[in-house]
Amino acid sequence: MDRDGARRLAARTLAVIREKNVTVTAASLAYYAFNSLVPLTLLLFVLVTTSGRVEALLPTFELLVGVDLSQFESTLRAVSGNSAGRLRAAVLALGIFLWSSLRLFRGMDSVFSEVYGTRKAVSALRRFLNSVLVMATVAVGVGVIAAAGLVVSFRVTQLLWSVVAPVVLWALLTVLFVPMYALFPGVDVSPLEPVPGAALAALGWTASLQALRLYFGVSQSIELYGAAGGVLLILTWLYVGSLALLVGVVVNAVLANRVDADADWYPGDEATGDERR
């Protein structure tokens, strides 16, 4: 693709993003993703605290995420030491996780339907399977991030790790995202059609995660603002990740000529004669 082709692709993609309010939808997806990950983390934490191995697992978790958890040690001790409400907390967390995951699926499904123009009746079974796919993608995505960090950390030096880890993570996330981009449009897609959007979304996730890790490592704001600062950073990361996923949807549809925006949505004078008709 030459420079003019890339410019036209960018203009068409931006026009569709603006017309479909993708940035606003990304904010709602980030909220539901946060509401899914927090109770999921709580469920895992309840399981770990029940086994009494919190302190033994903290160094491994720090290795996976690249964040020093010593500043949260007092909070972890307080939570793990209180066993009275663990069962109630686990039940509540499970309910919130299932509800938020369903809303996350509905949000993703609505974007695919808007972009591809496939608003049609979907069976309850298909909705259930698609919602499971979204939940699995979120859960496995977090697992892939952790596993890639753990494996590469043990196999390479620190300098090589900083170069290899993002590439490995990008490749794994691309493979993980392809099924979602292939199944959710509701139309027949070619085998390679989902790949550009999946690769772009994986790139957004990888870059935002590296930025988040770097910020956690060098910034003092977490110590200053505590949990509130951490929540804000996670929400920002989830918004960037959600936006990357949705932009990937638009890019795939634009590349396959399945969608176009009205001329009014194009930046400046980018709309061509075909788009102005």
N, C-alpha and C positions, 0 to 999 in steps of 0.2 A: 504494500500500500504506500503510495507516494504522499507527499506533504499535503497536497490539496485533498486527497481522499481521507487522510486522517483528520483534517480540519472539518470536512463535511460530516464525518462520523461523529466527531465531538459535538458539533453544532446540533445534529439530529438527536443525539443522546441527551444533551442538556435540555433541548426543547421538550422531549418526552418526560424527562424528570420534572420539569417545571409544570407541565400540563397535568401530570398524574399526582402531583403533590407528594413525591417520593420522600423528600426530606422530612415532611411532617409525619408520614407513616413510619419512617425510620425511628423517630422519637418514641412513638407508641410501642414499636417492637422492642426497643431498648428497655423500656419500662417493664414489659412482660418478660423479657429475657432475664432482667434483674430479679423479678419476682419468681422466676423459675430457678435461677442459680442459687439464690439465698436459701430457700427451703431445702434444696438438694444438698447444699453444703451443710446445713443444720442436720439433715438426716444422716449424712456420712459422719458428722462429728459426734452425734449421739451414739452411733455404732462403735466409733473408736473409743469414746469415753467409757462406754459400757465394758469394753475389754480392758480398760485401765492402762492403755499404752500411748497416751497423748504425748508425754515427754519424749518417748522413744521415737515417735513418728515425726516430731517437729523438724529435726535436722533434714530428714528426707524431703519433707514438704518445702523447706527453704531451698533445697537444691533444685527442686522442680520448678518453682516459680521465680527463683532468683531474688527473693525478698527476705530481709532480716525480720524475723517475727519476734525478736526479743522485746520490742516495744509493746507487743500485744500479750506478753506472757501473763501479766496479772489478770487480764480479762479472761484468757483461756483457763487459768487456774480456777477463777471464780465460777465459770460456767461448768467446767468439768467436775468441780467439787459439789455441785448441787444436783442431786439425783432425784429429788422429789417430783419435779415436773417433766422429767425426760419423756415419759410416754405421751403425755398430753402435747408436749412440744413436737414430738415426732408425728403424731396424728395430724396436728394443725399444719405442720410443714408439708406433709404429704398432700393434704387437700389443696393448699395454696399452689403447690408445684403442679398438680394435675390441672387446676383451673387456669393458671397462667400459661401453661404449655398449650392448652387448647386455644386460648386467646392468641398466643403467638402463632399457632398454625393458621387461625382464621385471618390474622393480619397478613401473613405471607401469601395465603391463598388468594386474598382479595387483590393484592398487587399483581400477581400472575394473571388473574382474571382480567384486571383493568388493562394491563399492558398487551396481553395477547387477544383480548376481546372474546373470551370464552366463558362468559357468565351463563352457565347452564346448570341444570339440576344434577347434583352429585349424590350418589347413594350414601347411606349412613356408613356402610362398610368402607367405601372409598374414603370418606372423611376420616374415619377412625384410622385407617392405614396411613393416610397422609399425615395425620396428627402424630402418630407413632414415629413416622419418618422424621418429622421436625424435632420431636423430643430426643430421638436417637442421635440426630445430627448435632444438637446442642451438647448432649452428654458425651458423645464420642469425640466431638471437637475439643472439649475440655480435656478429655483423656488423652487425645493425640498430642495436645500441647504439653501435657505433663510427661507422657512417655518419651516424646522426642527429646525433651530437656534432660530426662534421666539417662537415657541410653547414650546420647551424644556426650553428656558430661563425663561419663565414665570412660569413653573411648578416645577422646581427643584432648589436646591441651587447651588451655583457656583461650589462647589467641586463635587457634583453629576453630574452637567452639563458636566464637563470635561470628565466624564466616559460614561455617557449615550448618549450624542450627537453624538460621532463618531459611536457608534453601531447603533443608529437609522438611521443615514445618510447612513451608509453602507447597511443596509437592504433595505431602500427605493431606493437607486441607483441600487442595484442588481435587484429589481423588474422592475425598469425603463429600464434597459439595456437588459433584457431577450428578448423582442420582436425583437430588432435589431439583436441579435445573432441567432434568430430563422428564420427570414425572409430573411436576406441578403445572406446566403450561396447559395441559388438557388437550394438546394437539400432537400430531405425529411429528417428531423431530428427528433429524438425521443423527447418527452416532456422534459426530463431532460438533454438532450445534451447541450443546451445553458447555463445551470446554472453555471458550473465551470468557464467559461470565463467571464460571467456577474459578478459573485462574485469576481473574481480576478480584473476585471476592476474597480468595485466599491471600492474595497480595495485600489487600487492605487489612485483613485480620493480622497477618504476619507483621506488617509495618507498624500497626497500632500497638500490637503486643510488645514489640521491641522498644517502642517509645515509652510505653507504660513501665516496662522493666527498668529502663534507663532512668525515668523520672523517680521511681521508687528508690533507686540506688543512690541518687545524688541530691534529691530534694529533702529539705527539712520540714516541708509543709505537713507531712503525715504526723510528725511528732507535735507540730504546733496545733493542728486542728483535730487530731485523733481520728475517731471513727468517721466523723462527718467528712473529713478530707478524703479518706479512703473510699467512702461511698460515692463521692463526687467523681473521683478518678475512674472508678469501675463503671459508673453510668456513662461517662464520656467515652470510655473504651467500647462499651456495648453499643453506644449510638454510632460510633465510627464503623464498628463491625456490621451493624444492621444496615447502615447506609451503603456499605460496600456490597452486601448481599443483594440489595435492591437495585443498585446501579448495574450489577451483573445481570440481573433480569432484563433491564432495559437494553444493555449492550447486546445481549443475545438476540432479542427481538428486533433490534435495529439492523444488526448484521444480516439477519435472515429476511429482512424486508417484511416483517409481520406487523409493524406499527410505524406510525408517523404522526407528528404533531401538527396542529394548525400553524399557519405562518406567523400568527401573532406571538407565539411562544418562542420563536427563534431569537437568539441574541443578535442585535444590530440588524444587518442586512444579509444574514447568512442564508435565509430561505431562498431556495432556487425556484425556478419557474414551475417545476413539478410540484413543489411543496406549497406554492401559493395558489394553486388551482383549487 
